[in-house]
Every structure is written in structure tokens, then in C-alpha cells.
């Protein structure tokens, strides 16, 4: 394993094969995520993976949230029904949805520490997945901020923050490399 090569070659995957990733491999991938830096070894990350028939209620909750927040209309228009059917099919065709969340800290500094640790966990997980030929899409979506959505998936919105929803599966297509801004444009050395 060449970690520097993996960092450069990992890609965000938007289209997945229909094949599910074996549960033992998913456990292994997420286990590597746990080596992320974490303040006071709190390991704040929690993960719910929706797969198989378990995706149906999750996707239904997403669609209902999109209707509540106005992304999808609440009407009987055939166009709306077609949009819902299309979105539902698209989401159900993704092999796995991993909801990454953590308990909210009252102290704002601790909250930022926990959130940062969870983000490091997510990146470690993505890098490990890539090593095993598994692709991921790290999503931050409007429904994550919908209190009713959290209730629908049995999380307490007063105590829980969703950091991301990872779409997971074997890549159908791997995007081309997108060049990065030279680090010299973003890096400043202060010597005095």
C-alpha cells in the first residue's frame, strides 16, 4: 500500500455497479477509518449503513424531507410523481448509504474537535475503501439538517449531528484526475 499514491489517485464516485460490497469488507474499511486522530480518544463517530431492503425506509425519509423543505413539490402533478420515482430509483440503486453522525457537545470547542475527528474518520475511510477498489461519494445534503428526517431515521436532533452520508459501492466509472491549485498559491511561511 502506497498511501501517497492512494491520496492522489482516490476519486469521488458518482455512479456505482449494482453489486453490493461484502459486509466483512465494509467492516474492514470502516475499521481503518477509526485510526483517525481523535481528541481524548473519544472516537465520536457512529455509522448506520443502509443496504438491501434497509434502504427503502431511508430513501422514503429522504424523499419526504425533500418535500418538507421544498426541493420536491407536494402536489399530484405527474411531473412530480415522475421526479419522485426517478429519485427513488436512483437512490435505491446505490448499493450502500452510510450515515455518519456523532453526539453534539455543549461546549463549542469540543463540538469542533468532535466534528473534525469525524471528518478525519470519513477521509480515512474513503482512502481505505479506494485501496480495496470501493468508491465513495461524501455528501452533505439538505435533508441532514431537517429535524423531521432525523426523527424518521430514529436519531434525536437535539443530541445528534449528521456529518455526512456516504454513498458506497464498486465504481461503474472512475472520473479523470482534476488538477489541483499549486500549493504555493495557498501556503504562506511566516518567519518573523
Residue pairs with C-beta under 8 A, 6 or more apart in sequence:
1 131
3 127
6 127
6 130
6 131
7 127
9 130
9 177
10 126
10 127
10 130
11 130
11 135
11 171
11 174
11 175
11 177
12 135
12 136
12 137
12 138
12 175
13 135
13 136
13 137
13 167
13 169
13 171
13 172
13 173
13 174
13 175
14 137
14 173
14 175
15 171
15 172
15 173
16 93
16 94
16 95
16 135
16 167
16 168
16 169
16 170
16 171
16 172
17 95
17 169
17 170
17 171
17 172
18 93
18 95
19 95
19 169
19 170
20 51
20 52
20 95
20 96
20 169
21 29
21 95
21 96
21 134
21 168
21 169
21 170
25 132
25 134
26 49
26 96
26 168
28 128
28 132
29 125
29 128
29 129
29 132
29 134
30 47
30 98
30 125
30 128
32 124
32 125
32 127
32 128
33 45
33 121
33 122
33 124
33 125
33 128
34 43
34 45
34 121
34 124
35 124
36 45
36 117
36 120
36 121
36 123
36 124
37 117
37 120
38 44
38 117
38 120
38 121
39 110
39 113
39 114
39 117
42 114
42 117
43 117
44 102
44 103
44 114
44 117
44 118
45 100
45 101
45 102
45 117
45 118
45 121
45 122
45 163
46 100
46 101
46 102
46 103
47 98
47 99
47 100
47 101
48 98
48 99
48 101
48 153
49 96
49 97
49 98
49 99
49 168
50 58
50 96
50 97
50 98
50 99
51 95
51 96
51 97
55 91
55 92
55 94
55 97
56 92
57 152
57 153
58 97
58 99
58 153
59 88
59 91
59 92
60 88
61 143
61 149
61 152
61 153
62 87
62 91
62 141
62 143
62 149
63 72
63 84
63 87
63 88
64 148
64 149
64 152
65 142
65 143
65 146
65 148
65 149
65 152
66 72
66 87
66 142
66 143
67 73
67 74
68 146
68 148
69 142
69 143
69 146
71 142
72 80
72 83
72 84
72 87
73 80
91 97
94 167
94 168
94 169
95 168
95 169
95 170
96 166
96 167
96 168
96 169
97 165
97 166
97 167
97 168
98 165
98 166
98 168
99 153
99 162
99 165
100 118
100 121
100 122
100 162
100 163
100 164
100 165
100 166
101 155
101 160
101 161
101 162
101 163
102 114
102 115
102 118
102 160
102 161
102 163
103 114
103 159
103 160
103 161
104 111
104 158
104 159
104 160
104 161
105 111
105 113
105 114
115 161
115 163
118 163
119 163
122 138
122 163
122 164
122 166
125 136
125 166
126 136
126 138
126 166
129 135
129 136
129 168
133 170
133 171
134 168
134 169
134 170
135 168
135 169
135 170
135 171
135 174
136 166
136 167
136 168
137 166
137 167
138 164
138 166
139 164
139 165
139 166
139 167
140 164
141 165
143 149
144 162
144 164
144 165
147 157
150 156
150 157
150 160
150 162
151 157
155 162
